[in-house]
């Protein structure tokens, strides 16, 4: 079994982080291939390896598996640990993952991921406040029901990987996700694989104008820890 995982810039690509972190945390070996965002529109270039023109993409021999959720489902059929073993925890984790995959649009738009910076955020819309309240509620529910330290119990699983990009957003913008949520954010940011991703993000020297403009729309940058800043 020889996987290749294609991802994009560590600073920006929240979708890439999910399967990368899941595979790293579970010890699933893969070749790590980065295809950076080099322009505001990368569709044509990414179509060379991705049917959607987007990342992430998992290559398994001649088979192409696309989309972060598609990759997680594919890996779950081949490797233990993607989902919790407890049935109740597994059902909750699956629902939480699909909620993250299809929802939280206001959070994505108004608090874009950029690992290496800290931002004094602009005012929050009602839609953003609803998203943040739901995050705090969801995380507190998982941690309370299944005992932590991970969202669905004792072991790291796909639900932690799917919400990891939000942990970076929480830190970047100083988002209040409640006491339980803050404890999980601290735990996930301390995970060795997340620290590895962060170190790579801070070492990146390339910038993509569109992503940088989106960041400035979110608020005032107060610190930039990236190489070359």
Secondary structure, DSSP 4 states (H G I P E B T S, - for coil): --EEEEE--TTT-HHHHHHHHHHHHHT---EEEE----SS--HHHHTTT-TTS-S-EEEETTEEEESHHHHHHHHHTTSTTSS-SSHHHHHHHHHHHHHHHH--HHHHHHS---TTEEEEEPPPPHHHHHHHHHHHHHHHHHHHHH-SSBTTBSS--HHHHHHHHHHHHHHHHT---HHHHHHHHHHHHTSHHHHHHHHHHHH-----HHHHHHHHHHEEEEEE-STT-
